[in-house]
């Protein structure tokens, strides 16, 4: 890799051309990725790509006048400390707020690059163009606001934001909540039954560990194979399955770990306290993301948890 300070004016222009080409492709990829669900944002990014293409055209004309037809291949990743962005296909599914913020960051970084490049240039025409582009990148931030106002009026933006929230709940919150509820509740009976039947904290820990991991694997596979997401929009099955499986295991492990404490009643009391915390967290998530009234969410989850806990204690004591 080379330092930016070591580049010649020819190399700086080549880098600027490459940068504009890549930014334009990123905006087009964002537009394409958002077109199906967020057409207003897609139009905004398409127009921003057109602006980047105009910058590229001006840079090419100046480069041709100064240095001829051949443009050396100089990319962002070849320059130490330069702008780096992940390819859009690596960050699917696209988060609406994240990509809007990403666009703001790109314009700000590019403006900074043009200012630094203009300061280093000794050729008047090159310095002028780079300075002009730096100013235009600043204006792009305001242009983006204008494009957003045109393509994303409040009603459209509110609709897109609501859709993004529903998608987030459908693809991430629901499988995670299902796993957390299953792991927290279904493992109560075997763990506490083993604890009260044997009086051994280690036996309870082993049973809890097996129940948690087994339930995580089972729930993960069940979620993954239940729906490929093509019709329901629930996203990639392996992502949903992974989220569900991990949260199921986490829900069971939470009140399993206290049984590593050798003292039986101390371990049991700590485990019960962890269960109360888990059920409170589940109730909060249901209220926050599933529009369940807080009192109803608490009563439903607490009743289910208490019932399974009582079954475990009765079977273990018997």
N, C-alpha and C positions, 0 to 999 in steps of 0.2 A: 504494500500500500504506500501511497505517496501523501505528503502533506499538502494541504491546499496552498500554502505559501510558496510551494515550489513550482506551481503550475505557470506556464506561459500564457499570454493572452489568447493564443490560438487554442490552447487546451481548456482555458476557462470558457471560451465560447462553445467549444465542443461539449463540455460538461453541462453548460446551460441548455443547449439543444437537447441533450439526452434527458436532462431533468424535466424540461417541459413536455417531452414525449411521454415520459413515464407518468408524470402527474396527469396528463390528459387521459392516458390509458386507465389510471386508477379511477378517475372521475367517471369514465365510461363504464368501467366494471361495477362501480357503485350504483350507477344509474340502472344497469341491467339487473343487478342483484336486488334492487328495490322496486323494480317496475311492477311486479305482480301485486305486491302488497301495499306499496307506498308510491303511487304514480306521481303525486305532487313533488316529493323529494327526488324522484327519478328525473323529472323534467329540470329541476334545479341543477342537478349534477351534470346533466347533458349540456346545459348552457355554460356551465363552468368549464367543461371539457372544450367547448368551442372557443372560449377565451384563451385557454392554454394553447390551443392550436394556432391562434393568431400570434401569440408571443413566439411560438416556434418558427412561424413563417418569417417574422421580422429578424429573428436571430440567424436563420438560414441565409437570408438575403445579405446581411452584413458579413457573415462568414464567407460567402462566395466572393463578395467584393474584395475582401482582405486576403483570403488564404486559398481561394480556388475551390475545386469541386470535392476533393477528398476530405472527409471528416473522420478523425481518429475516434475509435470507440473508447470513450471514457465514461464510466458509470459511477453512480453514487458510492457503491460498495468498494470502488477502487481508491477512494479518497478518505484518508483518516479523519474521523470526527465529522464526516458529512452526514447529510440527511439520510435516514434509513426508514423505510416503511415496509410492513409485511404485505405480500401479495394478497389481494382481496379474497381469493379462493381459500386462503388459509384461515380466514376469520369468519367463515360462514357458521351459523346463520348471522346475518348482519343485525347489529343493534342500532336502532335509529338514532338515539342520542349520541352513541359512540362515533358513528360515521359523520354526523354533523360536526362534532368536536374535532374529529380527525381532519376534516376539510379546513377548519379554522387554523389548526396547527400547521398544516401543509402550507397555507398561504403565508403565515407568519414566518415559517422557516425559510421559504423561498425568498421572501422580501429581505431577510437578513443576509442570505447568500448573495443576492444581487448588490446589496450595499457594500459588502466586503469586497466583492469582485470589482465594483466600480472604483473603490478606493485604491486598488492595486493597479488599475489600468493607466497606462501613459498615453494611449491613443485616444484622441478627442472623441471620435465617432463611436468607438467601443464604449468609452466611459459614459458618453451621453445615453446610449441605448440601455446600458446596464442600470444607470441611474433612473432612467424613465421607467424601466421595468420594475425596479424596486418600488417606485412610487405607485405604479399600477397594481402591484401585488397588495399594497396597503389598501388601495381603492377596492380591490377584489373583496376584501373583508366587508366593506360597505355594500359592494355589489351583491355579495352573497346574502346580505340582509335584505337588499332590494328584491333579489330573486326569490328569497324565502317569502317576502311579503306578497309577491306576485303569484308564485306557484303554491305557496303554503299559507293562504289566509287562515285566520284563527279557526274557522270551522273545519278546514281540511286538516290543519295541524292537530287539532284536538282529536279528530277522527283517527289520524295516523298514530298518534300517541296512545290512544285507547286500544287500537289494534295491536300495537307493540306490547302493551301491558298484557293483553289477553294472550298473545303468543308466548310471552315470557312465563305466564302462569301455566299455560297448557304444556309447554315443553320442559320446564324446569321445576316449577313449584309443585305441580300436581304429582309427578312421579317421586319427587323428593319427600313430599308430605305423606304419600301412601307408604313409602318405605319406612319413614320415621315412625308412623303410627303402628305399622305392623311390627317393627323391631322393638318398639317400646312396650307395646301391649301384649303381643303374642308370646314373648319370651318370659313374661312375669310368672306364669303358672309353672313352667318347668324349673326355673331358677329357684323360686321360693319353695316349691315342693321338694326339690332336692335338698335345700338348706334345712328345712324343718324335719325332713325324713331322716337325714343323716347326722345333723348337728355339726357337720364339717363345712367350714368355709371353703376349703380347697375343692371339695366335691361340688359345691354349689358353683364355684368359679368355672370348673371344667364343663359342667352341664351348660352354664350360661354362655361360655365361649363357643361350644359346639352348636347350641341353639341359635346364637347370633350369626355366626358365619354361615351355617346351613340355611337359615332364613334369608340371609343376604343373597346367597347364590340362587336360591329358589325364586325369590321375588325379582331379582335382576333378570333372570331368564324369562320369567312369566311376563314381565313388562315389555321386554324386547321382542318377544314373539307374538304378543297380543295384537300389534298394530304396526305396520311399516311406515305409517305417517303420510302416505301418499294421498289419502282421501281426507283424513281428519286434520292434517296440518300440525300434527303433534311432534314433528321433527324426526331426526334420525333415531331408529330404534335402539342402536347400541349406546347412544348417548343417554336416552331415557332409561334404558336398562341399567347402565352403569350408575346413574344418579340414584335410581331406586335401590339397587343392590347395596351401594355404599351407605346410604341413609338407613337402610334396614339394619345393617350390621352395626352402625353407630348407635342406633336406638337401643339395641340389645346390649352392646358392650358397656354403655353408660352405667347401667345398674348391675353389671357383672363385675366390673373392676373393684368395687368396694369389698367384695368377698376375698380379695387378696389380703385383707386385714385378718390376722389370726383370731382375734377376739370375736366370738360369734355374734353377740348382741350389738357390739359396736359396728361390725360389718353390716348387720341387718338394718340398723337404724340409718346408717349412711346411705345404704342402697335405697331405702324407702324415701329418703330425702331427695336422692337423685331422680327417683321415679316421679315425685311431685314436680320437680323442676322440668323434667321431660314433658309431662302432661301439660304443664303451664305453657311451655314453648309451642307445643302442638296447638293448643287453644289460641295462642297469639297469632300463629301463622294462619290458621283458619279464619280468624277475624280480619287479619291484615289483607290477605290475598283472596279469600274465598267468599267474602261478604257475609260471613256468618256472624250473627249478633254475639257479642262477647260473652254474655251470660249463658246463652244456648250452647256456644262452643265449649265453654268450661264445664257445664253440666254434662254434656254428652260425652266428652272425653274422660272426665273424672269418673262418671258412672261405669263406662266400659272398663277403664283401668282398674277401678276398685273391684269390679266383678271378677275379672281375671285373677287379680291378686288374691282375693278371697278363696277362689277355687284352688289356687296353688297352695295356700296355707292349709286349707282343710284337707286336701289330699295328702300333703306332706305330714301333717300332724296325725292323720288317721293311720 
